[in-house]
Amino acid sequence: MLLLMTLLVMLSPAHEASAACYPDGATEECTVGLCKGERSCDVHWGSCVPSGQSIVSCSVCGRQGNVACSEDGSLIPGTCSAYLNHEECNGCDDDGDGLIDEDIPPLNLPFNPCDPQGNGCYGDLRCVAGGWACVVRPNQFLSCSDQCGATARKQCQPDGSTGVCTRTTAAPEACNGCDDDGDGVVDNAPGKGAGSLTRACVGQSGECPGSIESCGIHGWSGNCIAPQEACNGFDDDCDGSIDEGDVCRMDAMTCTCTPTTCAAQGKTCGSLPDGCGGTLNCGSCGASQTCIQNTCVQSCTPTTCAAQGKTCGSISDGCGGTLNCGSCGANQTCTQNTCVQNCTPTTCAAQGKTCGSISDGCGGTLNCGSCGANQTCTQNTCVQNCTPTTCAAMGYACGTYSDGCGGTLACGTCPGGQECSNRVCVELCPANEIRCCDNSCSVRRRCVATNCPPES
């Protein structure tokens, strides 16, 4: 008989909640529509209680999971157990918030930077386009004073390369591979592109008026573009001879000179020779301009350490110069030109954390990893996913019981004249009678049932 009842139980559909079962307390999986659930045996099978998961599969970023179910056994659109509670660096929306790879902290700690070019331009390993890349920290400079012949530096670029070498104190542009005047361009005439700097050629007799020598990669090119010799007492063609080739024939008494102009020389301010022994006045500059090498350039008001919120080290003044923002005190370190307290960062293990991101106690962030399947990250600790049952789902009217997830269900108390027996409220037995397991009262202490089910 027992074997037959067991077979009947095993073959009963999950939705037949009224079918007899054995033994009490047994459980089996069941479904409510497309939702998974569980029902318990209490003489008869109870109702199927949804577990929160369905039999409908889903996929998120290559991870497999199942669509979630509500308490009434219906599918919850847009849900999937494969979603994480944090982002991973994979070019995918892991947490389902519509953003990709957001708020992911760097892999390295602040005191252990990366150096993509190996030149001292340090950075952090950050998530870029679904992968880890070294992103150079802003406002870093390397010294290049030996290149410019004066105090100079070059700024680190986002890819770890360096910009042009710029003098910290602006000076007239020279042919030296540096940005001497602080306009951001190397070896250039004011307001023009790189390599546009020129000068008059220098011959055996000195400077040759009207001639042009260009600045090359490694200094002055040595290639001279000079006009024809004229009768003016200068070495115009820069060949070492003055007024040669009968340009000043005494029999014709001719000795002519055509003076140059400010426009021809590309000059806009100040005074300069006209090439014939005279002087040209090229005018003056407007407001907020300065005359440099006979060319008007925009003036610049340097910034300050306080205005930039910097408290240590050296920073650019925004006009080609350098600001010294001081040094830090004891037990402090200058980080990105700001004094910060020296600090030993904690670890995830020391804090007993197993998932998500937490502070390292020193202004940085620790990534404590992610949880496994059927787990949720709660307060940075992985806990097992669980849907607690309810008094109504269990058919309990009174008493206190487990909710199946480590919690407690309080199903209420009975009114006066009643007591809680076998999870339901029943009338009190007379004083000379006892309560039986079937909730009946007996005078002779003889009950039909001999084994009562546990109360929890």
C-alpha positions in Angstrom: 0.0 0.0 0.0 2.8 2.4 0.9 4.7 1.7 -2.4 1.5 2.3 -4.4 0.9 5.7 -2.6 4.5 6.7 -3.3 4.1 5.9 -7.0 0.9 7.9 -7.2 2.6 10.9 -5.6 5.5 10.7 -8.1 3.1 10.6 -11.0 0.9 13.4 -9.8 1.0 16.6 -11.8 2.5 19.6 -9.9 -0.8 21.5 -10.2 -2.8 18.9 -8.3 -2.4 20.5 -4.9 -5.2 18.4 -3.3 -3.6 15.0 -4.0 -2.7 12.8 -1.1 1.0 12.4 -0.3 3.4 10.7 2.1 5.4 11.3 4.2 4.5 14.7 5.8 7.2 17.3 5.2 8.3 15.9 1.9 8.8 18.4 -0.9 8.9 18.3 -4.7 9.5 20.7 -7.6 6.6 22.0 -9.5 5.7 24.7 -12.0 3.2 27.5 -12.2 2.9 28.2 -15.9 6.5 28.8 -16.9 7.7 29.5 -13.4 9.6 27.0 -11.2 8.3 26.3 -7.7 8.1 23.9 -4.8 5.3 22.3 -2.8 5.2 20.5 0.5 3.4 17.5 1.8 1.0 17.8 4.8 -1.2 14.8 4.3 -2.1 16.4 0.9 0.2 18.3 -1.4 0.2 22.0 -0.7 0.0 24.8 -3.3 3.0 25.3 -5.7 5.0 28.3 -4.3 7.0 30.1 -7.1 10.7 30.2 -6.4 11.3 33.4 -8.3 13.0 31.6 -11.3 11.4 30.3 -14.5 12.2 27.6 -17.0 12.7 30.3 -19.7 16.5 30.6 -20.5 18.2 33.9 -21.2 21.7 35.2 -21.9 23.7 38.3 -20.8 27.2 39.0 -22.1 27.7 35.3 -22.8 26.4 34.2 -19.4 23.4 31.8 -19.3 20.5 32.3 -16.9 16.8 32.3 -16.5 14.1 34.9 -16.6 12.7 35.8 -13.1 9.1 35.2 -12.0 6.9 37.3 -9.8 5.1 35.9 -6.7 1.9 35.3 -8.7 3.8 33.0 -11.1 4.1 35.3 -14.1 7.3 36.2 -16.1 9.0 39.5 -15.3 10.0 41.1 -18.6 13.6 42.3 -19.0 15.0 40.2 -16.1 17.6 37.5 -16.3 19.6 35.8 -13.5 22.7 36.2 -15.7 22.8 40.0 -14.9 25.5 41.0 -12.4 25.3 43.7 -9.8 28.4 45.4 -11.2 30.2 46.1 -14.5 33.1 44.0 -15.9 35.5 45.3 -18.5 34.2 43.5 -21.6 32.4 46.0 -23.7 29.0 44.7 -22.5 26.2 46.0 -20.2 26.7 43.5 -17.4 24.3 45.1 -14.8 21.5 45.9 -17.2 21.4 49.7 -16.6 21.8 50.6 -20.2 25.5 51.7 -19.8 28.6 49.8 -20.9 31.7 49.4 -18.7 30.8 52.4 -16.5 32.3 53.2 -13.1 35.0 50.5 -13.3 38.0 51.4 -11.0 41.5 51.0 -12.3 43.3 47.7 -11.9 46.4 49.2 -10.3 46.8 51.0 -7.0 47.8 54.7 -7.1 51.4 54.0 -6.0 51.9 51.3 -8.7 51.3 53.1 -12.0 51.9 52.0 -15.6 54.2 53.6 -18.1 53.0 53.0 -21.7 56.1 54.6 -23.4 58.7 53.8 -20.7 59.6 57.5 -20.5 58.2 58.4 -17.1 54.7 59.5 -18.2 52.8 57.4 -15.7 49.1 56.3 -15.9 46.5 53.8 -14.6 45.2 50.6 -16.1 41.6 51.6 -17.0 38.8 50.0 -18.9 38.8 51.3 -22.5 36.6 49.9 -25.2 36.1 46.6 -23.4 39.8 46.0 -22.6 42.4 47.3 -20.1 44.7 50.1 -21.3 47.2 52.4 -19.6 45.6 55.9 -19.5 48.2 58.5 -18.7 47.4 60.8 -15.7 46.8 64.5 -16.6 49.2 67.4 -15.8 52.5 65.5 -16.0 55.6 67.1 -17.3 59.1 65.8 -18.1 62.3 68.0 -18.0 64.0 68.8 -21.3 66.3 71.6 -20.2 69.3 70.1 -21.9 67.6 70.4 -25.2 66.7 74.1 -24.9 69.7 75.4 -23.1 67.5 76.7 -20.3 64.9 75.4 -17.9 62.3 73.7 -20.0 59.8 70.8 -19.9 57.4 68.9 -22.1 53.9 67.7 -21.2 52.8 64.0 -21.2 50.1 63.2 -23.7 47.2 60.8 -23.2 49.0 58.0 -25.1 52.2 58.4 -23.0 54.1 60.4 -25.7 55.3 63.9 -25.0 54.5 67.3 -26.4 56.9 69.9 -27.6 59.7 71.0 -25.3 58.8 74.5 -23.9 60.9 76.9 -21.9 59.4 77.8 -18.5 60.4 81.4 -19.0 59.4 82.7 -22.4 62.1 84.1 -24.7 62.5 84.9 -28.4 62.2 81.9 -30.6 65.5 80.2 -31.4 66.4 77.4 -33.9 66.9 74.7 -31.3 63.9 72.2 -31.6 62.2 74.0 -28.6 59.2 76.2 -28.1 61.1 79.1 -26.7 58.3 81.8 -26.8 55.6 79.5 -25.3 53.1 79.6 -28.2 53.0 75.8 -28.4 54.9 75.6 -31.8 58.6 74.7 -32.3 61.0 76.8 -34.3 58.4 79.1 -35.8 58.0 82.7 -36.7 55.3 84.4 -34.5 51.9 83.3 -35.5 53.2 80.8 -38.1 53.7 77.0 -38.2 56.5 74.8 -37.0 59.8 75.3 -38.8 58.9 78.7 -40.2 61.6 80.5 -38.3 64.1 82.2 -40.6 67.0 84.6 -40.3 69.3 86.6 -42.5 72.2 84.6 -43.8 75.6 85.3 -42.2 78.6 85.6 -44.5 82.2 86.4 -44.1 81.4 90.1 -43.8 78.5 89.6 -41.3 74.8 89.6 -41.9 73.6 89.7 -45.5 70.5 92.0 -45.7 67.5 90.6 -47.7 68.8 87.0 -47.5 67.0 84.1 -45.9 68.2 81.0 -44.1 65.6 78.5 -42.8 65.6 76.6 -39.5 66.1 72.8 -40.0 65.6 69.8 -37.8 69.0 70.0 -36.2 69.6 73.8 -36.3 70.1 76.3 -39.1 69.9 74.6 -42.5 72.9 76.4 -44.1 71.0 76.9 -47.3 70.9 80.6 -48.1 68.4 82.3 -50.4 70.0 85.7 -51.3 69.1 88.5 -53.7 71.5 89.7 -56.4 74.3 91.9 -55.5 73.4 95.6 -55.3 75.5 98.8 -55.0 74.8 99.5 -51.3 77.9 98.6 -49.3 76.5 95.2 -48.3 77.2 91.6 -49.2 73.7 91.1 -50.7 74.4 87.7 -52.3 76.3 86.5 -49.2 79.3 85.3 -51.2 81.9 87.1 -49.0 82.3 90.0 -51.4 80.7 93.5 -51.3 79.4 95.3 -54.3 81.3 93.0 -56.7 80.7 92.5 -60.4 80.7 96.1 -61.5 77.4 96.9 -59.7 79.0 100.2 -58.8 80.6 101.3 -62.1 82.5 104.6 -61.4 82.2 105.7 -65.1 78.4 105.7 -64.9 78.4 107.1 -61.3 75.6 104.7 -60.4 75.1 103.3 -56.9 71.5 102.4 -56.2 69.7 100.7 -53.3 66.0 99.7 -53.0 65.0 99.7 -49.3 62.8 96.8 -48.0 59.4 97.3 -46.3 57.8 96.1 -43.0 55.2 94.2 -45.1 57.9 92.5 -47.2 59.6 91.3 -44.0 56.3 90.2 -42.4 56.9 92.7 -39.5 54.1 94.5 -37.7 55.7 96.5 -34.9 58.9 98.1 -33.7 61.9 99.4 -35.8 64.2 97.5 -38.1 66.8 98.3 -40.8 65.5 99.0 -44.3 68.6 97.4 -45.9 69.9 100.6 -47.3 71.2 102.2 -44.1 67.8 103.6 -43.0 65.3 102.5 -40.4 61.7 101.3 -40.8 59.0 102.0 -38.2 56.6 99.1 -38.3 54.1 100.6 -35.8 52.9 99.5 -32.4 50.6 96.7 -31.1 47.1 96.9 -29.8 45.7 96.3 -26.3 46.5 92.9 -24.8 49.4 92.4 -27.3 53.2 92.4 -27.0 55.8 93.1 -29.7 58.1 90.1 -30.0 60.7 90.0 -32.8 58.8 92.9 -34.5 55.6 90.9 -34.6 52.5 91.5 -32.4 51.5 88.5 -30.3 48.7 88.1 -27.7 49.6 88.9 -24.1 49.0 86.3 -21.4 48.0 86.6 -17.7 49.6 83.7 -15.8 47.4 81.6 -13.4 48.3 80.9 -9.8 48.6 77.7 -7.7 45.7 78.8 -5.5 43.5 79.4 -8.6 44.2 75.8 -9.8 43.7 74.3 -6.3 47.3 73.0 -6.3 49.4 72.8 -3.1 52.7 71.2 -4.1 55.1 70.6 -7.0 55.4 72.6 -10.2 52.6 73.4 -12.7 52.3 75.5 -15.9 51.3 79.1 -15.4 49.4 78.9 -18.7 51.7 81.4 -20.4 54.8 79.2 -21.0 56.1 79.7 -17.4 56.2 77.5 -14.4 54.7 77.9 -10.9 56.2 76.4 -7.8 53.4 75.4 -5.5 55.6 74.4 -2.6 56.2 71.1 -0.8 54.2 68.8 1.5 54.6 68.3 5.2 55.7 65.2 7.2 53.6 62.1 6.5 52.3 63.6 3.3 52.9 62.9 -0.4 52.4 65.2 -3.4 49.9 63.4 -5.7 48.9 65.3 -8.9 50.2 68.5 -7.3 48.0 68.1 -4.2 49.3 67.1 -0.7 47.6 63.9 0.6 48.2 62.0 3.8 50.4 59.0 3.5 48.3 55.9 3.8 48.5 52.1 3.7 45.5 50.8 1.7 43.4 48.0 3.1 42.4 44.8 1.2 39.2 43.1 0.4 40.2 40.1 2.6 41.0 42.3 5.5 37.6 43.8 5.3 35.9 40.4 4.9 34.4 41.5 1.5 34.0 39.2 -1.4 32.3 41.2 -4.2 31.8 44.7 -5.6 33.9 47.8 -5.1 35.0 49.3 -1.7 37.2 52.1 -0.6 40.9 51.2 0.1 40.9 53.8 2.9 43.4 55.9 1.0 41.2 57.5 -1.6 41.4 54.6 -4.0 39.0 51.8 -4.8 39.3 48.0 -4.4 37.6 45.6 -6.8 36.6 42.6 -4.6 35.3 40.4 -7.6 31.9 39.1 -8.5 29.6 36.4 -7.1 28.8 33.0 -8.6 25.6 31.7 -10.1 22.5 31.9 -7.8 24.3 34.4 -5.6 23.8 38.2 -4.9 26.3 40.7 -3.7 24.8 42.2 -0.6 26.9 44.8 1.3 29.9 43.5 -0.6 29.4 39.9 0.5 28.1 37.1 -1.7 24.9 35.6 -0.3 22.8 32.8 -1.8 19.7 33.9 -3.8 16.5 32.8 -2.0 12.8 33.7 -2.2 11.2 33.4 1.3 7.8 31.7 1.6 4.7 33.2 3.2 2.2 32.1 5.9 -0.6 32.1 3.2 1.5 30.0 0.8 2.1 27.4 3.6 -1.5 27.5 4.8 -0.4 28.6 8.4 -2.9 30.6 10.5 -0.8 31.0 13.7 2.6 30.4 15.3 6.1 31.1 14.2 8.0 29.2 11.5 11.1 29.3 9.2 10.6 31.2 5.9 13.0 28.8 4.1 15.7 31.5 3.7 17.1 31.8 7.2 14.3 34.2 8.3 11.2 33.7 10.5 7.5 33.9 9.7 5.1 35.2 12.3 1.7 33.8 11.3 -0.2 35.5 14.2 -2.0 34.4 17.4 -5.4 32.9 18.1 -8.3 34.8 19.6 -9.6 34.1 23.1 -11.0 30.6 23.7 -8.7 29.2 21.0 -5.2 27.8 20.8 -2.7 27.1 18.0 -2.5 23.5 17.1 -0.9 22.0 14.0 -0.6 25.6 12.6 -4.3 26.4 12.8 -6.5 28.0 15.5 -8.9 25.5 17.2 -11.3 25.7 20.2 -9.7 25.0 23.6 -10.3 21.4 24.9 -12.2 21.0 28.1 -10.0 20.9 31.2 -10.2 17.1 31.5 -9.3 16.4 27.9 -6.1 16.5 25.8 -5.4 17.7 22.3 -4.8 15.0 19.7 -2.7 15.3 16.5 -5.9 15.6 14.4 -6.9 18.6 16.5 -9.7 16.6 18.2 -10.0 16.4 22.0 -9.8 13.0 23.9 -10.9 12.2 27.5 -8.9 8.9 27.7 -5.7 10.2 26.1 -6.3 7.9 23.2 -5.8 9.7 19.9 -6.3 8.3 16.4 -3.0 9.5 15.1 0.2 8.5 17.0 2.8 10.6 15.3 2.4 14.4 15.2 4.2 16.4 12.5 6.8 18.9 13.7 5.7 22.5 14.4 8.4 24.1 12.2 
